Amino acid sequence: MERFRTPPPLARRNAVLLLAAMLGTVLVLRVNLHLAPDSDLDVAGYNVHHLFTGLLLIVAGGIPLAVFRGSTRRLDLALVSFGAGLGMALDEWVYLIATDGSNASYLLPVSLWGAAAALGLTGLYTAVLVATRRRGG
């Protein structure tokens, strides 16, 4: 019988950093936008949803993670940036598909449950990857 091995500490640590950044960002956004639902970011007359800001953070954090290996403070910052951006994007994904995109719609249950489902599936995917790593994959 093969002995059960735990995942490498770095894999666990990175998963925790990713999920904490992702969930923490969504929690801050949800609380802030619940308290001040009409606080919009408008640039040159265009409403910039946090999906788009999140995409910029995904690019800023994801490219260094794809190019470099190892564990440094800069890569940790890239991982947190990636997680925060991913949280922002996933938070608005169902909202922008299933509603009219208004501030009032962001507070609807479909937006909240859509974000919860997207974040939950992402968390599950992360856990599966760590578990796969645990088995030496």
The 8 nearest C-alpha neighbors of each residue, nearest first, counted from 0:
[[1, 2, 3, 4, 134, 135, 5, 133],
 [2, 0, 3, 4, 134, 135, 133, 5],
 [1, 3, 4, 0, 134, 5, 133, 135],
 [4, 2, 1, 5, 134, 133, 0, 6],
 [5, 3, 133, 2, 6, 134, 135, 7],
 [4, 6, 133, 7, 3, 134, 130, 8],
 [7, 5, 133, 132, 8, 10, 129, 4],
 [6, 8, 10, 9, 5, 11, 133, 132],
 [7, 9, 11, 10, 12, 6, 5, 13],
 [8, 10, 12, 7, 11, 13, 70, 6],
 [11, 9, 13, 7, 12, 8, 14, 129],
 [12, 10, 14, 8, 9, 13, 15, 6],
 [11, 13, 9, 15, 14, 10, 8, 16],
 [14, 12, 16, 10, 15, 11, 9, 17],
 [15, 13, 17, 11, 12, 16, 18, 10],
 [14, 16, 12, 18, 13, 17, 19, 11],
 [17, 15, 13, 19, 14, 18, 20, 12],
 [18, 16, 82, 14, 20, 15, 19, 13],
 [17, 19, 21, 15, 20, 16, 22, 14],
 [18, 20, 16, 22, 21, 17, 23, 15],
 [21, 19, 82, 83, 23, 17, 79, 18],
 [20, 22, 86, 82, 83, 18, 24, 19],
 [21, 23, 25, 19, 24, 20, 18, 26],
 [24, 22, 26, 20, 25, 19, 21, 27],
 [23, 25, 27, 22, 21, 26, 83, 20],
 [26, 24, 28, 22, 27, 23, 86, 29],
 [25, 27, 23, 29, 24, 28, 22, 30],
 [26, 28, 24, 30, 25, 29, 31, 23],
 [29, 27, 25, 31, 26, 30, 32, 24],
 [28, 30, 26, 32, 31, 27, 33, 25],
 [29, 31, 33, 27, 28, 32, 26, 34],
 [32, 30, 28, 34, 33, 29, 27, 35],
 [31, 33, 36, 35, 29, 34, 30, 28],
 [32, 34, 30, 36, 31, 35, 29, 106],
 [33, 35, 31, 32, 36, 30, 29, 37],
 [34, 36, 32, 33, 37, 38, 31, 30],
 [37, 35, 32, 33, 38, 102, 34, 103],
 [38, 36, 35, 39, 102, 32, 103, 34],
 [39, 37, 36, 35, 40, 32, 102, 31],
 [38, 40, 37, 41, 46, 47, 48, 36],
 [39, 41, 47, 46, 42, 38, 48, 45],
 [40, 42, 46, 45, 44, 47, 39, 43],
 [41, 43, 45, 44, 46, 40, 47, 39],
 [44, 42, 45, 41, 46, 47, 40, 39],
 [43, 45, 42, 41, 46, 47, 40, 39],
 [46, 44, 42, 41, 43, 47, 40, 48],
 [47, 45, 41, 40, 48, 42, 44, 39],
 [46, 48, 40, 41, 45, 49, 51, 42],
 [49, 47, 50, 51, 46, 52, 40, 39],
 [48, 50, 52, 51, 87, 53, 47, 88],
 [51, 49, 88, 53, 48, 87, 52, 91],
 [52, 50, 54, 53, 49, 48, 55, 47],
 [51, 53, 49, 55, 54, 50, 56, 48],
 [84, 54, 52, 87, 50, 56, 88, 51],
 [53, 55, 57, 51, 52, 56, 84, 50],
 [54, 56, 58, 52, 53, 57, 59, 51],
 [55, 57, 84, 59, 53, 58, 54, 80],
 [58, 56, 81, 54, 84, 60, 61, 55],
 [57, 59, 61, 55, 56, 60, 62, 54],
 [60, 58, 56, 57, 61, 55, 62, 77],
 [61, 59, 77, 81, 80, 57, 58, 62],
 [60, 62, 64, 58, 57, 63, 81, 59],
 [61, 63, 65, 64, 60, 58, 66, 59],
 [64, 62, 66, 65, 61, 67, 60, 77],
 [65, 63, 61, 62, 66, 67, 60, 74],
 [64, 66, 62, 63, 67, 61, 68, 60],
 [67, 65, 63, 64, 62, 68, 61, 74],
 [66, 68, 64, 63, 65, 69, 74, 62],
 [69, 67, 66, 70, 64, 65, 74, 63],
 [68, 70, 71, 67, 74, 9, 64, 75],
 [69, 71, 74, 68, 72, 75, 9, 73],
 [72, 70, 74, 73, 75, 69, 76, 68],
 [71, 73, 75, 74, 76, 70, 77, 78],
 [74, 72, 76, 71, 75, 77, 70, 78],
 [73, 75, 77, 71, 76, 72, 78, 70],
 [74, 76, 72, 78, 73, 77, 71, 79],
 [75, 77, 73, 79, 74, 78, 80, 72],
 [78, 76, 60, 74, 80, 75, 79, 81],
 [79, 77, 75, 81, 76, 80, 60, 74],
 [78, 80, 82, 76, 81, 20, 77, 83],
 [81, 79, 77, 60, 83, 78, 82, 56],
 [80, 82, 57, 60, 78, 84, 79, 83],
 [83, 81, 21, 17, 79, 85, 20, 84],
 [82, 84, 21, 20, 86, 80, 85, 24],
 [53, 85, 83, 56, 57, 87, 81, 86],
 [84, 86, 82, 88, 87, 83, 89, 81],
 [85, 87, 21, 83, 89, 84, 88, 25],
 [88, 86, 53, 84, 90, 85, 50, 89],
 [87, 89, 50, 85, 53, 90, 86, 91],
 [90, 88, 92, 86, 91, 87, 117, 85],
 [91, 89, 114, 87, 88, 92, 86, 25],
 [92, 90, 94, 89, 88, 93, 50, 95],
 [91, 93, 89, 94, 95, 90, 88, 96],
 [94, 92, 96, 113, 95, 97, 91, 110],
 [95, 93, 110, 91, 97, 92, 96, 98],
 [94, 96, 100, 93, 92, 98, 97, 91],
 [97, 95, 93, 94, 98, 92, 99, 100],
 [96, 98, 94, 93, 95, 99, 109, 110],
 [99, 97, 100, 94, 95, 96, 104, 101],
 [98, 100, 101, 104, 95, 97, 96, 94],
 [101, 99, 95, 98, 104, 94, 102, 105],
 [102, 100, 104, 103, 99, 105, 98, 95],
 [101, 103, 105, 104, 36, 37, 100, 106],
 [102, 104, 101, 105, 106, 107, 36, 100],
 [105, 103, 107, 101, 106, 102, 98, 100],
 [106, 104, 102, 103, 107, 110, 94, 101],
 [105, 107, 104, 103, 108, 110, 33, 111],
 [108, 106, 104, 109, 110, 105, 111, 103],
 [107, 109, 111, 110, 112, 106, 113, 105],
 [110, 108, 112, 107, 111, 113, 94, 97],
 [109, 111, 94, 113, 108, 107, 112, 105],
 [110, 112, 108, 114, 113, 109, 115, 107],
 [113, 111, 115, 109, 114, 110, 108, 116],
 [112, 114, 110, 116, 93, 115, 111, 109],
 [113, 115, 90, 117, 111, 112, 116, 118],
 [116, 114, 112, 118, 113, 117, 119, 111],
 [115, 117, 119, 113, 114, 118, 112, 120],
 [118, 116, 114, 120, 119, 115, 89, 113],
 [119, 117, 121, 115, 116, 120, 114, 122],
 [120, 118, 116, 122, 121, 117, 115, 123],
 [119, 121, 123, 117, 122, 118, 124, 116],
 [122, 120, 118, 124, 119, 123, 125, 117],
 [123, 121, 119, 125, 120, 124, 118, 126],
 [122, 124, 120, 126, 125, 121, 119, 127],
 [123, 125, 121, 127, 122, 126, 120, 128],
 [124, 126, 122, 128, 123, 127, 121, 129],
 [125, 127, 123, 129, 128, 124, 130, 122],
 [128, 126, 130, 124, 125, 129, 131, 123],
 [127, 129, 131, 125, 126, 130, 132, 124],
 [128, 130, 132, 126, 131, 127, 133, 125],
 [131, 129, 133, 127, 132, 128, 126, 134],
 [132, 130, 128, 133, 134, 136, 129, 127],
 [131, 133, 136, 129, 135, 130, 134, 6],
 [132, 134, 6, 130, 131, 5, 135, 4],
 [135, 133, 131, 132, 136, 130, 4, 3],
 [134, 136, 132, 133, 131, 6, 4, 130],
 [135, 132, 131, 134, 133, 128, 130, 129]]
